[in-house]
Amino acid sequence: MPAFQPPIPSASLKRKCESQDEEGFSRKRAPKGIPPFEGTAPTGAIIDKYQEQVWMVQWRNPQYKKHKTWDGDGVLVISCNGEAVLYDSDGKILSTSNSKAILPLYEGKDFSVGSKEIELERAIPRVSFISGTCFGRSSNVDVSTLPVLSSSNSNSIKKFFSPSLNSDGKSKKITNDVFHLNSESRICASLENNATMTKQSLHWAANWRKPQEKKNKTWDGDAYVSLVKDKLYMISEDGKIMGSAPWKGQSLHSGYKTFIGGKEVELDLAVSASQLPAIKGSEINISQDEELPESPATVPLVEANQNQKFVAPTSFYGTTKPKSKQPLHDPDAPDNLVMKYPTKEHIKRFNKRNLPIVHVVLDPILSGKMRSHQKEGVMFLYECVMGLRKHEGQGCILADEMGLGKTLQTIALVWTLLKQNPYAGPLAVVQKVLIVCPVSLVNNWKAEFYKWLGKDRVGIMTCDKVNGNIDLFGRSKFHQVLIIGYERLRTVIDKIANIHPPIGLIICDEGHRLKSASNKTTAMFKTLDTRRRIILSGTPIQNDLGEFHAMADFCNPGLLDDYSVFRKVYETPILKSRAPDASAKEIEIGEARTAQLLSIAKSFVLRRDATLLKNHLPPKSEYVVFIVPTRLQLAMFCKILHPKKLDVLIQSSTAESLALINILTKISNSPILLKATADSVKVKKDDNTPTIQKAAVTEALTLLPDKAHIADLTLSGKLVFLSKILKLLRQNTSEKCVLVSHYTSTLNILEAYCKKATYSYYRLDGQTPQNKRQEYVNAFNKETQHSSFIFLLSSKAGGVGINLIGASRLFIIDSDWNPSHDLQSMARCHRDGQKRPVYIYRMLSTGAIDEKIYQRQVTKLALSETLIGSGASNSKSDSFTRKDLRDIFSIHPDTACNTHDLLECGCERDTPTEDFDTTSIINDDEDPKRNMGFVSASDVREEDLDAIETAYLQKKKAGLAALSEWNHINCLESVLDVHIQDNILRKIVASFAQSPTVLSGGEGERSRLDTLLAGVDIERIQAMDNLRSIRDVPGGTVSFLFERCAKSNLDAADK
């Protein structure tokens, strides 16, 4: 309840009665903007029935229910003769009454006015009713209905005489003559005071919130609002200025809503200046001695000097000198990162208005937390988007490997461009930024912005299913960054193209999605005219040079000309030079074009590898584990890939070939997956003719044991190995594991096994809700091995953007044709925050399709390294022929490692292979077997076929040349002297070698001969014959290893 001031003394200035003193009037000040009413009694008092009165009331229509409710608030005006008028909260007349029986009045009294039931709440000043403040706005009340003052009261009013002014210009202060105003005069003075009061500083307690689209809105916090010099300032409880907005003369009152600094504000209560917190970092002068306006009971008048001439502020204070433009941050401070200064050509091109030039300095908040390679990346990005590099255009590709901080570098660039400009003008370089990424990473990007910059420095908006977000982003000055998924962007691209200010910077995360100039994702960006474009991708080139041209043309349109010209000038000569049968002239031309293309690419492509992290992260060891398939798997392969069917498979349609490749991959994971494939094949009703796929699946299913179930890992060699190593890790270490697969059906098998073995686990795939994904990741990283031992991860749903630093062992169950998918998945554990050495295992079925997929990955990565990496790759082959397709459908059951056989390196098992020159496998021009030309079938000789086969093997050997940098370990040899860095893997290899127990799943029981051989001195026999046959070992045995260990300067954490 608001308190009121004591009544003003009467004109007679007689001493008050003692009874008046005993009533204890409140000495609290009235709320600002509501002048006190002289006839208002304190709380709980009974109002004299001969006074005019205004009451705040609650009203309702007559009700007959047990628990009555009020219909609304209102204002009751009662004249001295008892006439009552009831107004609603909008100032409209609800009811009237002429009965005097309602007097006297007091708080809580219930009675009826006309047809309305009312209850008195509190008395308010009549001025509040006339000014309209009791209705929450300026008055719209019908003045003709106001009760008229009685004549008895008007007789006591003295006449007001205006003071005279001397003509000599000297002002005289009236000290003793105090003019007492009558009721009408005081009302006018109060209204006038209320109007002039807005020219002073008014202060309010208020609530604020960011713009919300939800139905039930909530407030984000409390603040203060001050009106200073026709401007509204919002002040936080800590004294920081949160924003300002011009005041257009609206009436300020409790409940008044407006927008200040991009936030919605609602005034609550008026406060004095002394209640405000100390203002920090602002030139706003709010006197702490300022109080709420006093009641205009007495008006001391001062004679004004009419002859004094008005002095304009500009002439009084003199001419204002413009402040010199300064950098936002000190460029001379230690460790501050200063961007490249504009060149003369750049100034001439972009500084048309001759603005002052200042240094652009990276915010110390970010630069103090960044590593040296990240600062170099920010400088590279800034120079590219500002047009300070050699190439024509303002785009670039940041192709750092995973884990080097591409997100942080991008955030630093965005923050710099949003706040600074080398040409000191009123605006920064950009006002709006668009970040496009896979939908699973939208919240990750938002979290990264909040992590490095906090929630108040930059406005972030994510686009969901509501189109209104785009409209709000265009209107809002607070929201500067829009994060949206690729698929969602297609539906709102037209709206984004029309927002103002326009998008100044486009960032495409996982930008290898733009590898084709003709796909819908790339085509939609043509709607935007933004020149500054950045692609973030750890694997920008995955298949051919056409992908590189598409991404380069997206960043810098026209830099590499049209694709037809690019193909003629660069792609075709380079590919010809990389063929095993290339002539000397083709090699020379290809090398020259490669060098020219590399020179252009280095201007807008930045690629660094993960070796830069050796000073910041624990060591990482990678293993390619070749595992012997079970006899059941080999039998299924033979059923499907029978030699009589192979020719038909090669000549069949592409769709048929792809379907069969998928079936072979699933058999390599586990034969139990063939059941689900068979069910999907039965559902299809294309025609009555059985396809190759249907026939192959039907025949292979006959080999599957009747009692096979989903949790049986003994059906697959890879899963046998996995079960062994998981058991050792659980028993001997406190480490946690991540199991990655491209198939949810494979994850189903692993999940069933985890339940059977009572391993605690989390699972993240395409069916996991978005709001649960980060929750699972955080829980897995924080919990111990007992609470969360395994994390089952789908590479397509969670292979990018998540950090699983709680695990130190990662297993790739099946490989993908696209190497970027596997590389992204492998980078989930070896990231900032990792405390343990990391071990990564890529599991391959020996001699099966797994090896062919891996070989293809090595070739593709070698092409990428040649163009955007260090250029040191030895790979010289990257094409795909029908011969390769025949090779994919071939099984090699008698080899320990088909990939190593193709290398023909003759390496030792415990030392890395020496680099070999791939040019030695390319024949000279004089070789007559290479330029045979067209030859009829009858003239083809056997040695000619051998030459073609030899050339093909040489091509594959050249493509796998990058594997010469790995350690090659044949695990079927004597393993007593094998030096495997991973102790757990060494135990697995030793256990299989010393006790080749035949497992179930089509392998049968251990034979009597095996029992006899168990007592033989195996070491002596192996010394005589160092190599065992692949057919002598059970499924799940590790037959071969490729090992690569990255050293670290950090001490390895204790296991």
N, C-alpha and C positions, 0 to 999 in steps of 0.2 A: 504494500500500500504506500503510495507516495505521501510524503509529509508536506505540510504547508506552513507558510510563515504566519506570524501573528498578525492580527488585523492592524490596519493603519490608524493612527490616532485621528480622532474627529477634528473638525475645524475649530472647535472651541478650545482645544488643547487642555481640557480638564483632566484632572487626575483620574486614573481608572479605579474602578471599584476593587476592593480586595477579593471579591468573589471571582473577578476575572483573573486575578493572579493565581488563585487556587486551582483554576481549571488546567493549568500546566500546558500551555500551548507549546507545540514542538518548535524548536529553533533550527531544524534542518532546512536546508535550502530546497526550493522547488526544482523539479527537473527542468533542464534547459529547454527553452522554447515554449514553456507553459508558465506564463506569469501567474503569480498567486492571486487568488480571489479573496477580497477582503472579508467576505461573509462566510468563508468556509471554515467549518469547525474542525477540530482535531478528531482523530479516530475515536469512535465510541461515543462522541457527544451527540446531543439532541439539537437539531437545528431549530432556531426560532421560527415560528410559523408565519411571522410577518416579513421575513426576508424572501427575496427571490432566490431560487435554488436550482442548481443543475446537478443531476446525479447520474452516475454510471450504473446501469441496471442490467439484469437478465430478464428475458421475457419468453413467454410461450403462449400458444393457444390453449384454451381449456382442455384438460386431459382428465380421463377418468380411470386410468390404469393405476396399479398399486405403486409402482416405482416411476415417478414422473421425471421427465427430462426437460431441459431448457432448449428452446429453439434457436436462440441467438442472443447477442449482446445489443444493447441500445443505450440511448441517452434520454433521460426524463427531465423536462424543463417545467418548473412550477412557478407561476407568478405569485405575487403577494396576496391576490384575492383567491388563490386556490385553483386557478385554471392550470391543468396539466396537459402537456403535449409529449407523446412518446415517439422518438425517432429510432430507426434501425441504424445499423453500422454504416450504411451508405448515406445517411442524412435524409432519408425519406420518412414522411409521417406515417406511423403505423396506427395510432389511435389517439383520441383526445378525451378529456373528462372535465366536467365543471363542478364536481363535488368537492366541498371543503373538508369532508370527513377524513381525508387521508392525512391531514396535519395532526400533530407534529410528525416529522420524519426522522428516522434514525437507521443506522446500518442494519441490514438483515430483515427489515420490515417487509412483509408480503401484503399486497393488495392488488386490486384490479384497476386498470385504466382502460375504459371502454370495454372492448372485447378481449383484452390481453391481460394475462396474469404476469405480475412483475415482482422482483425482489431487489431491493436497494443494495448496491455494493459499496459505493463510496461517493462522497460529494466532490465535485470538481469546480474549478473557477469558471465563471460565466465567460471570461475571455477565451478560455480553451474551447468553449462551444462556438463562440462567434468566429474565431479564427479557423475552426475546423480541425484543430489538432486532435481533438477527442475522437474524430472519425479517421485518423491516420492520414490526413491529406488536407489541402486547403478547403475552405468551407464552400459547400454547395447548398447550404440550408436556406430554405425559404424564409427570408428575414421578416416578411410580412406576418408570419405566424409567431414571431418572438413575443413573449410577454412584455408589456409596457411597464415602465417604472411608475410607481404610484406617485401621486402629487405630493403626498406627505413627505416623501424622501427628497423630492426636488426642491422643497422649500429651504432645506438646510444647506443647499449648495451655494457657495459664494461665487461671485462673478470673477472670471479670470481676466486679468489685465496683462496685455503684452508689454514687456519691458521696452523702454525707449533706448535708442542708440545715439550716442554723441556723434556729431559730424566731424569732430576733430580727429577721429581715428583712434583715440585712446580707449582702450577697453577698461570697463569698471566691473569689478567682481562684487556680486551681491552676496553679502555674508549673512545678514540677519533676516532678509525678506524671503521667507519660504512659502511657496504657493502650494496650497492644498487643493488637489483636483477632486472634482466630484466623480461619481461612478462612471459617467459617460466619458469624461476626460481621461480617466485612468484607463479605460478600455482602449481609447484611441491611442494613448501613449504606449500602452502595452503592445498593440498591433504595430505601431511605428517602430518600437524598440525591437520587436521580433523581425521586422523587415530589414532594419539596419544591422541587426545582429549578425547576419550572414556575411557581412564584410569583415567580421572578426574571426578568430580561430574557434571553431566548434569542434568538440571532441566526443566521440561515441565509442562505447564497447560494441563489438560486432562479431558475427560468425562469418566464416569464409569456407569455400570449397572450390575445387577445380570443376570445370564443366563436366556434367554427368548426363548420360543418356538413359540411365535406368529409371524405372518408374518410381521407386521409393528412394529419394535422394537423401544423403546424409551429409553432415558438415564435417570438414576436415580439421578445423581448428578455430581458435579464438584469436582476435586481433583488435586493434584500435583504429578508428578512422578519424582523421583530423581535416577540417576545412581551413586551409591557409591560402589567402590571396587567390580566391576563385579556383582552387584546385583541391581535390580530395586525395589525401595520402593514406595508404594502409600501412600500419606499423605493427610489427610482430610483438609478441610479449617480451622478446629479448631486446627490443628497441631498433630492429632493422627495418628499413623501408622496403616493403614488399611490392610496391607499385604505386602508381598515381594515375589520376584521370581528371579531365577538366570538369568543373562544376558549372552546370548550365542554369543555375537559379532555382532548381527544384526545391520544394519544401522538405527538409530533413526531419525525419521522425522515426519513432520506433517501428520497425517492420519495413522500412524503406530498403529497396533492393537496387543494386547497381553492379557494374563490372569494373574492377580495378586491377590492372596488371594481369589481365586474362583470367581473373578469378571472380566468382560470383560472391557478392558481399551483401549481408543483411544487417542493418543497424539494430542494436538491441536497447542499450540504455545510454543516456547522456552522462558524461563524466567530466570532471574538471581537469585542467591541464596538469595539476599536481599529481593526478593519478596515472598519468602516462609514464611509461618507462623512459629512461634516458636514450635519446636518439643517437645512433651510432653511424658515423661515416656519412653525414648529411648536412647540408647547409640550411635546412629548414629551421627557422627560429621560432620555437614555441616556448613562451615564457612559462616557467613553472609557477609563477605567482598568479597567473591568470585564473580567475574564478568564474563560476557561472554568473550570468547577469543578475544583478540585484533587482528587487522590485522597484518600479518607478514611483515610489511613494512620495519622495521629495525630489524636485528637479532644480538643482542649483544652476542658474543661468549666468552665462558669461557674455559680455558684450563683444561681438565680433568686430574685427577691423575691416570695414568694407573697402577701404582705400588700398589695402595691401595687394600688390600684384602677384599673380600666380607664377611660380617659378617651375619650369619644366624640369623633371628629374635629369634629363640628359644635359641640360645647360648647368644645372646645379652641381652635378658630380663630375662634369667634364666629359670628354669624348672617351668611350670605352675602347680599350685596346684589345684586338683579337688575340686569343691565347694561341701560342704556337702548338702545332700538333705534335704529340709525343707517342711513342710506341706504347701498347697496352702493358707490356712487361719490359723490364730493364734488360736491354741486349748485352750490357757489360757485366751482368751478374755472373758469378761462377756457375758452371754446369748448365747455363741456359742455352737452349738450342735456337739459333738464329737462322731463318730461312734465307735462301738466295736472294740477293738484291736485284731488282729489275735491271735488265740491260737497256742500252740506248734504243735498240730496235723495239724492245718491249714497251718502253715508255712512249715512244712515238706512235705505236699501234694502239695501246690501250688507255693511255692517259690523255685523252682528248681535251679535258677541261683544265689541264695544268694544275692538278691538285698536288699538295705537298706529298713527298715520298717519305715513308717511315719504315722502320724495320718491323718485320713480322717475326714474333718470338713465340715459340711453343710455350704454352701455359706450364709454369713450374710444377703445378699439381701433377701433371702427367709426366713431364720430362724427368722429374726426380725418381719416378718409378720404372722408367723404361731402360732397357739394355741398349748397348751401342748399336747392334744390328737393327733394332727397332727404330732408333732415332734416324739411322741412315734410310730406312724404309719410308719414314714420314717425309724426309727431305726429298726423296725420289718422287713420292706421290704428289707433293706440293709443286715441285718443278714441272711435273707432267700436266697437271690440271690447270696450272697458271700459264702454260705455253712457254716455259723457260728452257725446254729441251730442244734438241736439234730437229726432231721430227715435226712435221706439220700436223697439228691437231692438239687436243687437250684431253686425251684419254691415255690409259695405261693398263697393264696387266701385272698384278702382284701375284707371282707364282711360287712363293715360298712353300717349302714343305710343311706338312702339318706339325703344329706345336711351336712354331716360331713367332706366333703372336700377330697374325694378319688382322685379327679383329681389333686389337689394341692400337695398332698402327692406323687403322682406318678411323677409329674413334678420335684419335689425336688430330688427324687431318680434318675431320668434320668439325670438331670444336674450334680449330684454328680458323677455318673458313667462315664459320658462323659469327665469329667475334672480331675478326681483324681484316685489314685490307692494306696492301702496300701503298695504295693511293688513298690518303687520309680524307675520305669523304663521309657523308652522313650514313652510308650503308656499308655493311660487310661485303665480302666477296659473294657469298650466297645467303639467301634467306630461307630457302626450303631445300631439304635433302630427302631423296628417295632411296631406301635400301630394300632390295628385292632378294629374297632367299627362299630356300625350301620351307614349307609351312612348319615343319618340325623345329626350325631354328628361329622362328619369329620371337618367341619368348626368351630364347637364349640371348639374342641381340639386345633386347630391352634390358635384360638383367646385366649384361656387360656394360651398357651405358650407365646404369645406376651404380654399378660397382666402381667404375673409374671416375665418374663425374658427380655422383649423387643424384638425388631426385629433383633438386630445385634449380640446377644450373641450366638444363636444357629440357625442352618439352618433347617427350616421346609419345607418338601415337601408333598403335598397332591396328591394322584393319582386320576386322572380323566379318561376320556375315551381314552386318548392318551397313548399308550404303551411306547412311548419314555421317559416318566417320570421315569420309572424304570431304563432304561439304564443311564439316566442322574444322577439318585440317586446313582447308583453304581460307576460312574466315579468321581462324585463331592466330593471334600474334604470338601466343605462348608456345604453341606446338610448332616445332621447326623440323622434326625428323619423323618421317612416315616409314614404318617397317611393314612389309606386306609379302605374301607368298607369290610365287610365279603364277600359279593357277588363278589366284584371286585377282591379280593385277589385270588379267585379260578382261575381266568383267567391268572394271572401273577405269580403264586406261583413258577413255574419253573425258571423264570428269577430271582426272588428274591433269590432263593436257590443258584444261581451261581454268585452273586455279590461278589466283594472283596473290602475292608474287609467284612467278613460275618456279618450277623445279630447277635449281641451280647446279645440282650434282646428283648423278645416278651411280649407285654402287650395286653390283650384282655378285652376291656370294654364291659359291659353287658355280662359277660362271662357265664351266665346261658344258652347261646346258645350252649355251649359245653356239655350239659347235657347227650348226647348220644354218646357213643364211636363209633357207627356205622354210624352216619350221615356224610354228605359230608363236613360240616364245620370242624368237628373234624379231619376227615381223612386227609384233605389237609395239616395240620400242620406236619404230619409225614415226609413230604418232607424236612423240615428244621431240622438241627442238633442242634439248639440252646438249651442249657440246662437251661438258665435263663428264666423263664416264670412266668408271673403274671396274675391272673384273678381278675377283678374288678366286683363285683356283690353285689347289696343290698339284693338279694334274691337267694342265691346259691342253696338251696334245695326247690323244689316246689311240688314234688310228692312222691318220694321214695328215698331209699338209693342208688339205682343204679345211679341216677344222681350225687350224691356226689362222688361215686367211679369214674365216668367218668371224672369229673373235677379234682379230686385228681390225677388220672393217667395222665392227661394232664400236670399238673404242675410238678409232681414228678413221672415219669414212674416207675412202679414196686413197689412203696412204699406200696400199699395195695394189691399186688399180682394181679393175673388175677381175672376177675369178677366172674368166677365160684367158685373160692376159697373164695373170699370175701363174696359171697352170702351164702356159706355154713357156714363160720365161724362167720360172723357178721349179715348179713341182716335177714336171716331166724330166728335165735334165738331171735333177737331184736323184730321182728314183732310178733312172737308168744307170747312173754312176754307182748306185748301191747294189745293183744286181750282180750275182757271182760271175756272170758271163760278160760283164761290161768291158768294152774296149778301152785302150789307153786314152783315146781322145774323149770318149764319153766320161771317163773318170776325171779328166782334167777340166772339162766344162762343168761337170757336176760339182767339183770341189770349189771352183770359182764362184758359181751361183750360190752355193752354200755359205761361203764366206761373205758374199754380198748380203744375203738374207740375214745372216747373223748380225752384221753391222747395223742393219735397220732395226732388227728386233731388240738389240741391246738398248736402244734409245727409249723404248716404252715398255720393256718387259724386264722385271726384276725377279731373279730366281736365286734363292739360297737354300742349301741343304741343312739337314738336322745336325751336322757336325758342329755347328755353331753353339749347340747346347751342351757340349761336353764339359764346359766349365760351370754349368748351372744345374744339370740333371745327373742322376746316377747312370751307370752304364746300361746299355741295351744290347741284348744278344738275340739274333734271329736265326731260326733253324727251319730248313725245309726238310721235313721228315718223310722219307719214302717208306711206306708200310706195305708189307705183303698182304694181298687180299686173301680171303678165305677161299676154300675150294668151292663153296657154294657160289660165291661171286664169280669165280672163274668159269664155272659151269654155265651160269646165266649169260655171261659175256659170249661164250662160245655158241650158245643157242641162238642168240640174237644176231651175232656177227658171223654167221656161217659163211664160208667162202663162196658158196653158190648164191647167197643173197647179197653179197657185198657189191657186185656190179649193179644189181638192181637198185641198191641203196644210193649208190653214187649218181645214177641217172634219174633218180626220183626228184620230186619237186623240193623246193627249198623248205617249205613248211614241213614236209615229211622228214627231211634231214634234221631240222631243228627239234622236232618232237622226239626223234630217236636220240639225239644228243642229250636231251633232257632226261630221257629214261636211263641212259647209261650213267649219267651223273648221279641219279638217285640210287641206282644199284651200287655205285661206288660208295655212297654214304651208308646205305643199309638195304638189303634185299626186301625187308619188310615194307618199304615204301612202294614196292611194285604193286601191292594190293590196292592201295589208294589210286594208283594210276590205272589199274585194270578196271576199277569201278567207274572212273571218269570216262574210260573208253567205251564201256558198255552203255553209258547214258547217251553217247552220240549216236544219231540215227541219220547219218549223211546219205548212205546208199547201202545196197545189199552186198556190194563187193568188199570183202575183207581187205583192209589196207595193210601195209607192211607193219605199221605200228601195232595194229590189233593182233596180227598173227604173232609178232615177236613177243608181245606181252603175254599172250595166252600160253605160248610154249615155255617161256621162262618161269611162269607161275607154277607149272607142274613140278618144278624142282624145289619149291619152297616147302619146308616141313609143315605138317599139319598143326603141330603144337607151337609154332612160332608166334611170339607175341611182341608187342611194341617195346617192352622194356628189356628185351633180350639183346644185349650188345655183342654177343658172341657170333652173330650172323655176319658182322662186318669187321674187317681187319682194322680199319681206322678206329672204330669204337672200342675194340678190344684194347688197343694201345691207350686210348683215352681213359678207359676205366682203370687201367693199371697205374697210370701216372697220377690220376686224381686220388687214388687210394694212398699212394706214397706221399703226396702233398698234404693230405689230411692228417696222416699219422706222424709225419716227421717235421712239418713246418707250421707256421701260423699264417701262411700266405693265402690269398684269395684268387679266384680264377674267373676269366671271362670266356665264354664259349660263343663263337660267332658262326652263324650260318645264313645262307641266302634263302633257305626254304623253311617255312614255318612247320612243315611236316617233319623236318629233321629236328627242329626245336621241340616238337611234341615227343619224339623218342627220348631226347635228352632230359626233358622234364619228367617223363615217366621213370627214367632211370634214377633221377635225383630223389624222387619219392621212394623208390624201392630201396635205395642205399641210405635213406634218411639224411641226405645232404640238404642243408638250408639253401634257398635260392631266391632270386628275383628274375622276372622275365619281362622283357620290353620288345614288343613287336608292333605291327600295324594296328592291332586291336587294342593296344594300351591307350587309355584316355589321355588327352594332352595334359590335363591337370595332375595326372599321376606320374608322368614320366620323370620330371625333375625330383619329385618326392622319392621315387625308387632309387634314383641315382644318388641323392644325398644320403639316404638311409644306408645304401650299400657302402658308400665311402666311409661312413662314420662307424659302422658296426664291426664287430670282431668276426673272426672266421667261424666261430660257433653259431653266430646269429645269421650270417650271410656268407656262405662259402662260395657260391657260384652265381654268376650273372649271365643269364641266357639272353643273347642280343641278336636281333635281326639286323643284318647289315643295311638293308634298304630303309628300315624305319628309324634305326638309331645309330647308323654307322658314322654320322657326322654330327658335330656340335655338342657332344656330351663328353664329360671328363670322368673316367672311371679310375681315378688315381688310387682308389682303395685296393685295386687288384694289381698284382705284379706278374701274373702269368696269363697270357692270352692265346687261345687256340682258334685257328681258322679251320673249320671243319671241311668246307668245300670252297673252291676257288671260283671266281667270276671271270667271264671273258673281258670285262672292263677292269683294267688294273686299278683304276682310281677307287673302286668300291672296296677292294681289299686293302689298299693303302690307307684309306680313311679309317677303316675298322682297326687296322693295326696301330693307329696313332691314338687310340682312346686311352691308353694307360701311361705311355711315356710322355707326360706333360708336366707343366709347372705344378708343384705340390707333391710330386711323386718322391717317396723316401727310400724305396727299395730298388735294387737292380731289377730290370724288366726282362722277361723272357717271352719271346713270341714264337709260336710253333705253327707252321703251315703244313697241314697234314695232306699227303697225296698217296693215292693207291698206286703201287708200283706197276708200271707197264700199262696202266689203264688210261681212260680219258682225262683223269686228273692231271697227268703229266703233260698231255697235249695242251690243255688250257694254260698250264703254268708256262710252258714254252712260248706260247703265244703272248702271254703277258710280258715276258722278258724282252721279246722283240719289240713290242709297242713302247715299253718304257725306254728302251735304247733309242728309239726314234725321238722321243720327247727330250731325252738328255742331250742328244746331238744338236737340237735346234734352240732350246731355251736353257739348257743346263751348262755344265762346264765344257761340253763338246768333246769330252774324253771317251765317250762310249765307243766300244770296238764293234758294235753291231753294224752289219752291212746288208741286212735283209729285212724287209717289212711288207712284203706282198703276200697275197693269199690266193692259192690256186686250187683246182679240183684235185690235184695231187695231194695237197694238204688235207683236203676233205677225206680222201681215201686213207691217209695216215691217221686221221682222228678215229676212224672206225676200225683201227687195227689194235690188237691186244698183244703185248709182249710178255708172256708169262714166264720166260726163262731168263730174265735179266734182273739184276739187283737195282738198276736205275737206267732207264732208257735215255734220260736227259744227259747223264754222264757219258753214256756210250756215244752219243752224238758229238760230244766235245772232243773225244779222242785225245785227251790231254796227257794221259799216262802219269797222272799226279800221284804223289805219295799220300797215304791216308791221313797223316798228321801234319802236313805242311800245306800252305796255300799254293795253288797252282800258279805257275809263272805266266805272265801275260804273253800272249802269242800274237803274231802279226797276221791279221786276217787277209792281208793282201797276198799271202803265200798260197792261199787256196784258190785264188783267181788265176785262171789259165792265161797264158800269153796269147797275143793275137795270132801267132803262127800255129796254134793248136788247130789241126784240121777237124777235130771232133766237135768243135763248138759252132762253126759256121757251116752247118750241113745244108741249110736251105730246105727246099721241098724234096722229099724222097718218097717213093712209092712203098707200099707195105711189103712188096716182094723183095725190095732192095735193102730192107732194114736188116742189119747184121746184129749178131749177139753182142759184139763189142760196142756197137752203137747204143744198144739198150743199156749196157753197163755204164757207158759214158753219161747217158741221161740220168741214170740213177745216182751216179757219182756226183754230178752237178747238183742234184737236188739235196743230197746229203751235205755237200759243201755249203749250200745256201742255208740250211738249218744250222750248221755249225757256226756260220758267220753270225746268224741271228742270236745265238746263245753265247756269244763271246764275252758278254758282260759277267757271266757266271765264273769266269776265270779268277775273279777277285775274291771268291769264297773259298773256305776250306772244304775239301772233299774227303769224306770219311766213309769207307766201305765197311759196314757193320757185319758183313758175312765173313770177313777175315778174322784173324785172331784179334780179339779186342783187349788183350792184356796190356797192350802198349798204347791204346787209343787215348788221346788227350781231348776229351770233351769238356768244355768249360762248365756246362751245367751239370751239377752233381746228381740231380734227380734223373735227368736223361741218361747220364752215364750208368746209373743203377739199372734203369730199364733195359738198356742195350746189353749190359752184362748178364742180366737175368735171363733174357731170351737166348743169349749165346751159350750160356752154360747149361741151361735146362730147356731144350727145345721141346717142351711139352705140347702135344697136339691137342687143340681145343675143340670144343663142340661146334655146332653150326655147320655141319657138312664135313668136318675134319675126321670124325671117328675117334676111337679111343687109342691110347698109347699101345703100340704093338709090342710083341715079345722081343723083337729085334731091338727096338728102342730101349727096352729094359736092360738087355745085355750090353748095349753100347754105353749105358750110363755108368757102368763100372770100368770102362776102358779109359785109358789116359788120353783125354781129348786134346790136351795141350801138345802132347807128343805127335799125335796124328796131324793136328793143325800146323805144327811146325813143318811137317813133311809136305802136306798139301794145304796151302794157306787159304784156299777158297772153298766154301761149301756151295752146293747147288741151291738155287732158289726153291726148288721143289722139295728140298729136304727140311724146310722150316715151316712151322705152322702159320696160319693167318694171324695177323697182328704183330708179326716180328718186324722190327726196324731193319731194313735192308741197306739203306744208304742215308747219309746226312750231308746237307750243305750247311755250313756254319759261317756266320759273320758276326763278329763281336765289335761293338763300338766302344772305345775306351772313354773313360770319364776322369776328369781331374778331381772329382768329389770322392770322398771316402764312401764306400758302399755302406748302406745302412745294415744293421744287424737283422738277420732273418728272424 
